[in-house]
Amino acid sequence: MRNLKCPRGDIETELVRQTPKVREYVVACDFIYTRVHCSDRSCQPAPLQPPCVGDLCFEEDPVTLQWKPKPVDRSAL
C-alpha cells in the first residue's frame, strides 16, 4: 500500500498464484498496480525480473518466486 497513494478503501487485492512458500497478490487502485509476495514472515514488493546481461539470463524459481541465474548450456558453446 505504500507504493499506491490511495485511500485504504479504494485498494483492490487479488491472489494470483500460490506456491508452498509464497503467495503472490496483485494490489491495485486508480489503474496502478503492484505485485506483492507474502510468506509466513511478511509481505514484500515482488522483485522485478532482472535483464539479461550478455549470456547471463534469469529464471524464476517456481517455489520461492525469486529470480536466479539461468544455467548456461555449455554444450552449445
VMD Tcl script that builds the backbone (N, CA, C; Angstrom):
set m [mol new atoms 231]
animate dup $m
set s [atomselect $m all]
$s set {name element resname resid chain x y z} {
  {N N MET 1 A 0.820 -1.200 0.000}
  {CA C MET 1 A 0.000 0.000 0.000}
  {C C MET 1 A 0.861 1.260 0.000}
  {N N ARG 2 A 2.117 1.140 0.437}
  {CA C ARG 2 A 2.978 2.326 0.446}
  {C C ARG 2 A 3.199 2.853 -0.963}
  {N N ASN 3 A 3.283 1.942 -1.951}
  {CA C ASN 3 A 3.549 2.347 -3.335}
  {C C ASN 3 A 2.318 2.930 -4.014}
  {N N LEU 4 A 1.149 2.638 -3.500}
  {CA C LEU 4 A -0.093 3.130 -4.085}
  {C C LEU 4 A -0.629 4.256 -3.212}
  {N N LYS 5 A -0.763 5.408 -3.778}
  {CA C LYS 5 A -1.207 6.561 -2.994}
  {C C LYS 5 A -2.721 6.684 -3.087}
  {N N CYS 6 A -3.413 5.743 -2.457}
  {CA C CYS 6 A -4.872 5.697 -2.488}
  {C C CYS 6 A -5.402 5.480 -1.075}
  {N N PRO 7 A -6.626 5.899 -0.813}
  {CA C PRO 7 A -7.243 5.563 0.468}
  {C C PRO 7 A -7.387 4.040 0.578}
  {N N ARG 8 A -7.258 3.536 1.785}
  {CA C ARG 8 A -7.327 2.090 2.026}
  {C C ARG 8 A -8.583 1.467 1.412}
  {N N GLY 9 A -9.694 2.157 1.469}
  {CA C GLY 9 A -10.949 1.619 0.949}
  {C C GLY 9 A -10.991 1.481 -0.568}
  {N N ASP 10 A -10.091 2.164 -1.277}
  {CA C ASP 10 A -10.065 2.105 -2.743}
  {C C ASP 10 A -9.146 1.015 -3.278}
  {N N ILE 11 A -8.419 0.349 -2.422}
  {CA C ILE 11 A -7.434 -0.637 -2.861}
  {C C ILE 11 A -8.082 -2.000 -3.046}
  {N N GLU 12 A -7.805 -2.618 -4.196}
  {CA C GLU 12 A -8.282 -3.968 -4.515}
  {C C GLU 12 A -7.105 -4.926 -4.429}
  {N N THR 13 A -7.341 -6.111 -3.864}
  {CA C THR 13 A -6.297 -7.124 -3.716}
  {C C THR 13 A -6.809 -8.444 -4.248}
  {N N GLU 14 A -5.964 -9.118 -5.038}
  {CA C GLU 14 A -6.358 -10.420 -5.561}
  {C C GLU 14 A -5.167 -11.367 -5.560}
  {N N LEU 15 A -5.401 -12.566 -5.038}
  {CA C LEU 15 A -4.387 -13.624 -5.067}
  {C C LEU 15 A -4.289 -14.134 -6.499}
  {N N VAL 16 A -3.080 -14.107 -7.098}
  {CA C VAL 16 A -2.927 -14.549 -8.478}
  {C C VAL 16 A -2.232 -15.894 -8.605}
  {N N ARG 17 A -1.376 -16.229 -7.660}
  {CA C ARG 17 A -0.758 -17.557 -7.647}
  {C C ARG 17 A -0.200 -17.837 -6.266}
  {N N GLN 18 A 0.011 -19.145 -6.013}
  {CA C GLN 18 A 0.469 -19.566 -4.696}
  {C C GLN 18 A 1.376 -20.779 -4.852}
  {N N THR 19 A 2.454 -20.800 -4.086}
  {CA C THR 19 A 3.358 -21.943 -4.027}
  {C C THR 19 A 3.372 -22.426 -2.581}
  {N N PRO 20 A 4.073 -23.506 -2.283}
  {CA C PRO 20 A 4.151 -23.931 -0.884}
  {C C PRO 20 A 4.799 -22.894 0.045}
  {N N LYS 21 A 5.566 -21.930 -0.523}
  {CA C LYS 21 A 6.264 -20.951 0.316}
  {C C LYS 21 A 5.782 -19.513 0.164}
  {N N VAL 22 A 5.153 -19.179 -0.970}
  {CA C VAL 22 A 4.849 -17.775 -1.263}
  {C C VAL 22 A 3.453 -17.645 -1.870}
  {N N ARG 23 A 2.765 -16.575 -1.479}
  {CA C ARG 23 A 1.508 -16.186 -2.121}
  {C C ARG 23 A 1.780 -14.873 -2.859}
  {N N GLU 24 A 1.386 -14.804 -4.124}
  {CA C GLU 24 A 1.576 -13.578 -4.889}
  {C C GLU 24 A 0.219 -12.907 -5.097}
  {N N TYR 25 A 0.153 -11.648 -4.690}
  {CA C TYR 25 A -1.058 -10.854 -4.831}
  {C C TYR 25 A -0.799 -9.711 -5.804}
  {N N VAL 26 A -1.852 -9.290 -6.483}
  {CA C VAL 26 A -1.827 -8.037 -7.221}
  {C C VAL 26 A -2.649 -7.072 -6.389}
  {N N VAL 27 A -2.054 -5.916 -6.098}
  {CA C VAL 27 A -2.702 -4.882 -5.292}
  {C C VAL 27 A -2.836 -3.660 -6.201}
  {N N ALA 28 A -4.057 -3.129 -6.330}
  {CA C ALA 28 A -4.283 -2.077 -7.320}
  {C C ALA 28 A -5.275 -1.029 -6.858}
  {N N CYS 29 A -5.150 0.169 -7.483}
  {CA C CYS 29 A -6.136 1.236 -7.363}
  {C C CYS 29 A -5.818 2.287 -8.416}
  {N N ASP 30 A -6.824 2.994 -8.879}
  {CA C ASP 30 A -6.653 4.069 -9.868}
  {C C ASP 30 A -5.781 3.662 -11.056}
  {N N PHE 31 A -5.997 2.450 -11.576}
  {CA C PHE 31 A -5.285 1.945 -12.752}
  {C C PHE 31 A -3.786 1.776 -12.540}
  {N N ILE 32 A -3.367 1.691 -11.301}
  {CA C ILE 32 A -1.962 1.425 -10.952}
  {C C ILE 32 A -1.950 0.148 -10.117}
  {N N TYR 33 A -0.959 -0.703 -10.364}
  {CA C TYR 33 A -0.897 -1.922 -9.568}
  {C C TYR 33 A 0.544 -2.262 -9.215}
  {N N THR 34 A 0.685 -3.119 -8.242}
  {CA C THR 34 A 1.976 -3.669 -7.863}
  {C C THR 34 A 1.758 -5.124 -7.462}
  {N N ARG 35 A 2.774 -5.938 -7.666}
  {CA C ARG 35 A 2.726 -7.335 -7.228}
  {C C ARG 35 A 3.384 -7.421 -5.858}
  {N N VAL 36 A 2.826 -8.249 -4.987}
  {CA C VAL 36 A 3.324 -8.405 -3.623}
  {C C VAL 36 A 3.487 -9.888 -3.333}
  {N N HIS 37 A 4.626 -10.250 -2.749}
  {CA C HIS 37 A 4.867 -11.628 -2.322}
  {C C HIS 37 A 4.750 -11.703 -0.809}
  {N N CYS 38 A 3.932 -12.648 -0.334}
  {CA C CYS 38 A 3.747 -12.843 1.102}
  {C C CYS 38 A 4.194 -14.244 1.482}
  {N N SER 39 A 4.946 -14.315 2.568}
  {CA C SER 39 A 5.359 -15.594 3.145}
  {C C SER 39 A 4.781 -15.653 4.553}
  {N N ASP 40 A 5.173 -16.661 5.299}
  {CA C ASP 40 A 4.712 -16.753 6.691}
  {C C ASP 40 A 5.253 -15.608 7.543}
  {N N ARG 41 A 6.363 -15.019 7.119}
  {CA C ARG 41 A 7.011 -13.973 7.909}
  {C C ARG 41 A 6.529 -12.565 7.600}
  {N N SER 42 A 6.354 -12.255 6.300}
  {CA C SER 42 A 5.998 -10.871 5.941}
  {C C SER 42 A 5.550 -10.787 4.494}
  {N N CYS 43 A 5.175 -9.578 4.100}
  {CA C CYS 43 A 4.834 -9.280 2.708}
  {C C CYS 43 A 5.811 -8.217 2.199}
  {N N GLN 44 A 6.271 -8.421 0.965}
  {CA C GLN 44 A 7.232 -7.507 0.351}
  {C C GLN 44 A 6.840 -7.284 -1.105}
  {N N PRO 45 A 7.213 -6.139 -1.688}
  {CA C PRO 45 A 7.003 -5.978 -3.125}
  {C C PRO 45 A 7.733 -7.092 -3.883}
  {N N ALA 46 A 7.115 -7.623 -4.911}
  {CA C ALA 46 A 7.726 -8.694 -5.693}
  {C C ALA 46 A 8.927 -8.149 -6.463}
  {N N PRO 47 A 10.009 -8.912 -6.536}
  {CA C PRO 47 A 11.171 -8.444 -7.292}
  {C C PRO 47 A 10.877 -8.430 -8.795}
  {N N LEU 48 A 11.454 -7.465 -9.475}
  {CA C LEU 48 A 11.322 -7.375 -10.919}
  {C C LEU 48 A 12.276 -8.362 -11.585}
  {N N GLN 49 A 11.927 -8.834 -12.771}
  {CA C GLN 49 A 12.809 -9.728 -13.498}
  {C C GLN 49 A 14.052 -8.959 -13.924}
  {N N PRO 50 A 15.243 -9.439 -13.538}
  {CA C PRO 50 A 16.470 -8.757 -13.961}
  {C C PRO 50 A 16.671 -8.927 -15.471}
  {N N PRO 51 A 17.297 -7.965 -16.112}
  {CA C PRO 51 A 17.558 -8.099 -17.550}
  {C C PRO 51 A 18.694 -9.080 -17.803}
  {N N CYS 52 A 18.729 -9.635 -18.991}
  {CA C CYS 52 A 19.860 -10.477 -19.386}
  {C C CYS 52 A 21.074 -9.572 -19.565}
  {N N VAL 53 A 22.233 -10.067 -19.137}
  {CA C VAL 53 A 23.488 -9.349 -19.308}
  {C C VAL 53 A 24.407 -10.277 -20.091}
  {N N GLY 54 A 24.594 -9.989 -21.361}
  {CA C GLY 54 A 25.365 -10.896 -22.212}
  {C C GLY 54 A 24.634 -12.224 -22.308}
  {N N ASP 55 A 25.323 -13.307 -21.952}
  {CA C ASP 55 A 24.724 -14.638 -21.974}
  {C C ASP 55 A 24.037 -14.997 -20.663}
  {N N LEU 56 A 24.129 -14.136 -19.661}
  {CA C LEU 56 A 23.551 -14.416 -18.349}
  {C C LEU 56 A 22.110 -13.929 -18.305}
  {N N CYS 57 A 21.170 -14.869 -18.232}
  {CA C CYS 57 A 19.755 -14.545 -18.083}
  {C C CYS 57 A 19.248 -15.163 -16.788}
  {N N PHE 58 A 18.037 -14.808 -16.406}
  {CA C PHE 58 A 17.485 -15.258 -15.139}
  {C C PHE 58 A 16.192 -16.016 -15.364}
  {N N GLU 59 A 15.889 -16.901 -14.414}
  {CA C GLU 59 A 14.626 -17.629 -14.431}
  {C C GLU 59 A 14.025 -17.568 -13.033}
  {N N GLU 60 A 12.722 -17.688 -12.974}
  {CA C GLU 60 A 12.030 -17.597 -11.692}
  {C C GLU 60 A 11.955 -18.970 -11.043}
  {N N ASP 61 A 12.354 -19.053 -9.790}
  {CA C ASP 61 A 12.240 -20.301 -9.043}
  {C C ASP 61 A 10.750 -20.562 -8.818}
  {N N PRO 62 A 10.238 -21.733 -9.215}
  {CA C PRO 62 A 8.792 -21.978 -9.120}
  {C C PRO 62 A 8.250 -22.115 -7.699}
  {N N VAL 63 A 9.126 -22.270 -6.715}
  {CA C VAL 63 A 8.675 -22.399 -5.325}
  {C C VAL 63 A 8.823 -21.092 -4.561}
  {N N THR 64 A 9.979 -20.432 -4.694}
  {CA C THR 64 A 10.219 -19.203 -3.933}
  {C C THR 64 A 9.815 -17.943 -4.687}
  {N N LEU 65 A 9.617 -18.047 -6.016}
  {CA C LEU 65 A 9.297 -16.926 -6.891}
  {C C LEU 65 A 10.397 -15.862 -6.900}
  {N N GLN 66 A 11.616 -16.269 -6.565}
  {CA C GLN 66 A 12.776 -15.387 -6.626}
  {C C GLN 66 A 13.512 -15.631 -7.936}
  {N N TRP 67 A 14.169 -14.602 -8.455}
  {CA C TRP 67 A 14.915 -14.725 -9.704}
  {C C TRP 67 A 16.296 -15.261 -9.416}
  {N N LYS 68 A 16.724 -16.243 -10.215}
  {CA C LYS 68 A 18.053 -16.837 -10.054}
  {C C LYS 68 A 18.689 -16.960 -11.438}
  {N N PRO 69 A 20.034 -16.969 -11.499}
  {CA C PRO 69 A 20.686 -17.108 -12.806}
  {C C PRO 69 A 20.278 -18.407 -13.490}
  {N N LYS 70 A 20.011 -18.298 -14.768}
  {CA C LYS 70 A 19.634 -19.460 -15.567}
  {C C LYS 70 A 20.916 -20.233 -15.904}
  {N N PRO 71 A 20.903 -21.559 -15.744}
  {CA C PRO 71 A 22.100 -22.333 -16.083}
  {C C PRO 71 A 22.473 -22.127 -17.556}
  {N N VAL 72 A 23.757 -22.009 -17.826}
  {CA C VAL 72 A 24.238 -21.820 -19.183}
  {C C VAL 72 A 24.403 -23.188 -19.830}
  {N N ASP 73 A 23.889 -23.336 -21.045}
  {CA C ASP 73 A 24.025 -24.581 -21.797}
  {C C ASP 73 A 25.423 -24.623 -22.401}
  {N N ARG 74 A 26.318 -25.334 -21.753}
  {CA C ARG 74 A 27.717 -25.413 -22.210}
  {C C ARG 74 A 27.882 -26.231 -23.484}
  {N N SER 75 A 26.917 -27.099 -23.783}
  {CA C SER 75 A 27.032 -27.932 -24.981}
  {C C SER 75 A 26.891 -27.107 -26.256}
  {N N ALA 76 A 26.252 -25.953 -26.155}
  {CA C ALA 76 A 26.058 -25.099 -27.322}
  {C C ALA 76 A 27.283 -24.232 -27.602}
  {N N LEU 77 A 28.252 -24.248 -26.694}
  {CA C LEU 77 A 29.458 -23.404 -26.879}
  {C C LEU 77 A 30.478 -24.061 -27.762}
}
mol reanalyze $m
mol bondsrecalc $m
mol representation Tube
mol addrep $m
